[in-house]
Amino acid sequence: NEKGREVNYNYYDSRELTDACYDFIIESLEKQLQFGIETDVCFCLGNNQNYKFLNNLNQQRGYFGKIVPLEHPRYIMQYKSKQKEEFVSKFVELLL
């Protein structure tokens, strides 16, 4: 940034970057689906923009039965670290 600090920039932060990454995202996801994984539920790390993108993609392509958004671990550690055990319990409960 203008202050010389590193800035986190995600694939969904600009339309241009999303468009540039789109084919790679599809290709990577479809390769992973060929592993023979269960597709009835997908857990999405990130319950805002990442979830919206993946959910829209899933509505178009029907990869998963449903997508469950989870708080991103970086968000938890950066902003909610005092409640991290609550998030761990929530994640474990959902995964079991």
DOMI-955764 format. One record per residue: residue number from 0; residue in three letters; x, y, z of N, C-alpha, C in turn. Coordinates in steps of 0.1 Angstrom, whole numbers, m for minus. Atoms other than C-alpha are relative to their C-alpha. Example, Ala and Ser with C-alpha at 12.3 -4.5 7.8 and 13.67 -1.06 7.14 Angstrom:
2
> 0, ALA, 9, m12, 0, 123, m45, 78, 9, 12, 0 .
> 1, SER, m9, m11, 0, 137, m11, 71, m8, 11, 8 .
% end
This chain:
96
> 0, ASN, 8, m12, 0, 0, 0, 0, 9, 12, 0 .
> 1, GLU, m8, m12, 1, 10, 36, 0, 9, 3, 12 .
> 2, LYS, m8, m1, m12, 25, 32, 35, 12, m10, 0 .
> 3, GLY, m10, 10, 1, 48, 4, 23, m2, m13, 8 .
> 4, ARG, 3, 12, m7, 30, m23, 42, m6, m10, m10 .
> 5, GLU, 6, 11, 8, 20, m57, 27, m15, 0, 3 .
> 6, VAL, 14, 0, m1, m17, m59, 20, m5, m14, m5 .
> 7, ASN, 7, 13, 5, m38, m91, 18, m10, 4, m11 .
> 8, TYR, 9, m3, 12, m55, m92, m16, m5, m13, m5 .
> 9, ASN, 6, 13, 3, m79, m120, m24, m5, 0, m15 .
> 10, TYR, 4, 1, 13, m91, m133, m57, m14, 7, m3 .
> 11, TYR, 13, m7, 2, m125, m117, m51, 0, 15, 3 .
> 12, ASP, m1, m15, m3, m112, m82, m43, m1, 9, m12 .
> 13, SER, 3, m8, 12, m115, m71, m79, m5, m9, m10 .
> 14, ARG, 6, 8, 10, m135, m83, m108, 11, m5, m10 .
> 15, GLU, m11, 4, 10, m103, m83, m130, 7, m12, 5 .
> 16, LEU, m8, 11, m6, m85, m107, m106, m9, m12, 0 .
> 17, THR, 9, 11, 0, m116, m129, m102, m1, m6, m14 .
> 18, ASP, 1, 5, 14, m119, m132, m140, 13, m7, m4 .
> 19, ALA, m13, 6, 3, m82, m139, m143, 2, m14, 6 .
> 20, CYS, m2, 12, m8, m84, m167, m117, m11, m10, m3 .
> 21, TYR, 12, 9, 1, m118, m182, m128, 3, m13, m6 .
> 22, ASP, m3, 13, 6, m106, m209, m151, 8, m9, 8 .
> 23, PHE, m9, 8, m9, m79, m220, m127, m8, m5, 12 .
> 24, ILE, 8, 4, m12, m104, m221, m98, m9, m12, m5 .
> 25, ILE, 9, 11, 5, m128, m243, m119, 9, m13, m2 .
> 26, GLU, m8, 12, 3, m100, m266, m131, 5, m6, 13 .
> 27, SER, m5, 6, m12, m85, m270, m96, m11, m7, 8 .
> 28, LEU, 11, 6, m7, m119, m277, m80, m4, m13, m7 .
> 29, GLU, 4, 13, 7, m128, m303, m107, 10, m11, 2 .
> 30, LYS, m10, 10, m3, m95, m320, m102, m2, m6, 14 .
> 31, GLN, 2, 5, m13, m101, m322, m65, m13, m9, 2 .
> 32, LEU, 12, 8, m1, m136, m336, m70, 2, m14, m6 .
> 33, GLN, m4, 13, 5, m120, m364, m90, 6, m9, 10 .
> 34, PHE, m5, 9, m10, m105, m377, m58, m10, m9, 6 .
> 35, GLY, 11, 8, m5, m138, m393, m51, m5, 4, 14 .
> 36, ILE, 5, m5, m13, m147, m372, m21, m15, 1, 1 .
> 37, GLU, 14, m2, m2, m182, m369, m6, m3, 14, m4 .
> 38, THR, 4, m13, 5, m200, m340, m22, m14, 5, 5 .
> 39, ASP, 13, m4, m5, m232, m338, m2, 1, 13, 8 .
> 40, VAL, m2, m12, m7, m217, m311, 20, 14, 5, m2 .
> 41, CYS, m13, m7, 1, m189, m286, 14, 2, 10, 11 .
> 42, PHE, m2, m10, m10, m174, m266, 42, 9, 11, m6 .
> 43, CYS, m7, m11, 6, m162, m232, 30, 6, 9, 11 .
> 44, LEU, m7, m9, m9, m135, m213, 49, m2, 14, m5 .
> 45, GLY, 4, m14, 4, m148, m178, 48, m15, 1, m2 .
> 46, ASN, 15, 0, 1, m184, m169, 54, m6, 13, m6 .
> 47, ASN, 5, m12, 6, m186, m137, 34, 3, m2, m15 .
> 48, GLN, m2, m1, 15, m171, m131, m1, 4, m14, m5 .
> 49, ASN, m4, 13, 5, m155, m166, m4, m12, m9, m1 .
> 50, TYR, 13, 8, 0, m188, m182, 5, m9, 4, m12 .
> 51, LYS, 8, m5, 11, m207, m160, m19, 5, m5, m14 .
> 52, PHE, m5, 5, 13, m184, m169, m48, m2, m15, m1 .
> 53, LEU, 2, 14, 1, m184, m206, m40, m14, m4, m2 .
> 54, ASN, 14, 3, 1, m221, m207, m35, m6, 3, m14 .
> 55, ASN, 5, m4, 13, m228, m189, m68, 6, m11, m10 .
> 56, LEU, m6, 10, 9, m204, m213, m86, m7, m14, 2 .
> 57, ASN, 7, 13, m2, m222, m243, m70, m14, 1, m6 .
> 58, GLN, 13, m1, 6, m256, m230, m81, 1, m1, m15 .
> 59, GLN, m2, 1, 14, m243, m228, m116, 4, m14, m5 .
> 60, ARG, m7, 12, 4, m224, m261, m117, m5, m13, 8 .
> 61, GLY, 5, 11, m7, m240, m283, m90, 10, m9, 6 .
> 62, TYR, m11, 9, m5, m208, m296, m74, m4, m6, 13 .
> 63, PHE, 3, 5, m13, m222, m300, m39, m14, 1, 4 .
> 64, GLY, 14, m1, m5, m255, m307, m21, m3, 13, 7 .
> 65, LYS, 1, m12, m6, m250, m278, 1, 14, 5, 5 .
> 66, ILE, m13, m6, m4, m222, m254, 12, m3, 7, 14 .
> 67, VAL, 1, m5, m13, m217, m246, 49, 11, 10, 2 .
> 68, PRO, m11, m10, m2, m198, m213, 55, 5, m1, 14 .
> 69, LEU, m7, m1, m13, m173, m212, 84, 8, 12, 0 .
> 70, GLU, m9, m12, m2, m154, m183, 98, 14, m4, m4 .
> 71, HIS, m13, 3, 5, m120, m181, 82, 10, 0, 12 .
> 72, PRO, m9, 1, m11, m92, m192, 106, 9, 13, 2 .
> 73, ARG, m8, m12, m2, m72, m160, 99, m9, 11, 7 .
> 74, TYR, 9, m9, m6, m102, m139, 108, m2, m3, 15 .
> 75, ILE, 1, 4, m14, m106, m159, 140, 12, 5, 8 .
> 76, MET, m12, m3, m7, m70, m155, 150, 3, 15, 1 .
> 77, GLN, m2, m14, 1, m69, m118, 140, m10, 8, 9 .
> 78, TYR, 11, m8, m7, m102, m106, 155, m7, m6, 11 .
> 79, LYS, 8, 7, m10, m117, m133, 177, 8, m10, 7 .
> 80, SER, m9, 10, m6, m87, m150, 192, m5, m4, 14 .
> 81, LYS, 5, 3, m13, m103, m149, 227, m11, m11, 0 .
> 82, GLN, 11, 9, 1, m132, m170, 214, 4, m12, m9 .
> 83, LYS, m4, 11, 10, m111, m195, 193, m4, m14, 5 .
> 84, GLU, 4, 14, m5, m120, m225, 215, m15, m2, m4 .
> 85, GLU, 14, 1, 5, m157, m217, 207, m1, m4, m14 .
> 86, PHE, 0, 3, 15, m149, m218, 170, 5, m14, m2 .
> 87, VAL, m5, 14, 1, m129, m250, 174, m12, m10, 3 .
> 88, SER, 11, 8, m4, m159, m266, 192, m11, 0, m11 .
> 89, LYS, 10, m1, 10, m183, m254, 165, 5, m8, m12 .
> 90, PHE, m5, 7, 11, m161, m267, 137, 0, m15, 2 .
> 91, VAL, 0, 14, m3, m156, m301, 153, m14, m6, 0 .
> 92, GLU, 14, 4, 0, m194, m304, 159, m5, m1, m14 .
> 93, LEU, 5, 0, 13, m201, m296, 123, 6, m11, m8 .
> 94, LEU, m7, 10, 8, m175, m320, 109, m3, m14, 5 .
> 95, LEU, 3, 14, m5, m186, m350, 130, m13, m5, m4 .
% end
